[in-house]
Amino acid sequence: MEVIVNNNLFNVKVMMTRKDIESGMMGKKFNRDFNGMLFIMDDKPHSFWMKNCIIPLDIIFIRNNKIIKIHKDCPPCKSEDCDRYEGEGDMVLEINGGDCDKYDIVEGDKILID
């Protein structure tokens, strides 16, 4: 699946099941097959953490295809005492840490899903 933000294309893996959402980017790196992970969820408050992730991520909360909140360059964490990144929405997009600044992605931007 493809997600477009500000004319920037991200090839994403879609995560919909509870198990997929809980494991997310744990132990994974982006590669030439995908450079984003899109979580499809109920529209309510959510909390993400970086436990066992191996790369920093930008975490983007989305509601009705509009970016509501961005947590930038969230660092990996190896303990149970990881920071939590909270927001609301019906989707969350995770991309490489720093990509929001690199591509000028800001709260209020619209996303297209193809």
Residue pairs with C-beta under 8 A, 6 or more apart in sequence:
1 11
1 12
1 13
1 14
1 38
1 113
1 114
2 9
2 10
2 11
2 12
2 113
2 114
3 9
3 10
3 12
3 36
3 38
3 93
3 111
3 112
3 113
3 114
4 10
4 111
4 112
4 113
4 114
5 67
5 93
5 103
5 105
5 109
5 110
5 111
5 112
6 103
6 104
6 105
6 109
8 103
8 105
10 35
10 36
10 93
10 95
11 33
11 34
11 35
11 36
12 34
12 35
12 36
12 37
12 38
12 93
13 34
13 36
13 37
13 38
14 38
14 40
15 21
15 24
15 37
15 38
15 39
15 40
16 39
16 40
21 39
21 41
24 37
24 39
24 48
24 53
24 94
25 37
25 53
25 55
25 57
25 94
26 51
26 52
26 53
27 52
27 53
27 54
28 53
28 54
29 54
29 55
30 36
30 55
30 96
35 95
35 96
36 93
36 94
36 95
37 93
37 94
38 91
38 92
38 93
38 94
38 113
39 91
39 92
39 93
39 94
40 90
40 91
41 89
41 90
41 91
41 92
42 90
43 63
43 88
43 89
43 90
44 88
45 86
45 87
45 88
46 61
46 86
46 87
46 88
46 89
46 92
47 84
47 85
47 86
48 59
48 71
48 84
48 85
48 86
48 92
48 94
49 77
49 82
49 83
49 84
49 85
50 56
50 57
50 74
50 75
50 76
50 77
50 82
50 83
50 85
51 77
51 78
51 79
51 80
51 82
52 76
52 77
52 78
53 76
53 77
54 76
55 76
55 96
55 97
56 73
56 74
56 75
56 76
56 96
56 97
56 98
57 73
57 74
57 94
57 95
57 96
57 97
58 70
58 71
58 72
58 73
58 74
58 94
58 95
58 96
58 97
58 98
58 99
58 100
58 105
59 70
59 71
59 74
59 85
59 87
59 92
59 93
59 94
60 67
60 69
60 70
60 71
60 92
60 93
60 94
60 95
60 100
60 105
61 67
61 68
61 69
61 70
61 87
61 88
61 89
61 91
61 92
62 68
62 89
62 90
62 91
62 92
62 93
62 111
63 88
63 89
63 90
63 91
64 90
65 110
65 111
65 112
65 113
66 108
66 109
66 110
66 111
67 105
67 106
67 107
67 108
67 109
67 110
67 111
68 87
68 88
68 89
68 107
69 87
69 88
69 89
69 107
70 100
70 105
70 106
70 107
71 85
71 87
72 97
72 98
72 100
72 101
73 97
73 98
74 83
74 85
74 97
75 97
77 83
93 111
99 105
100 106
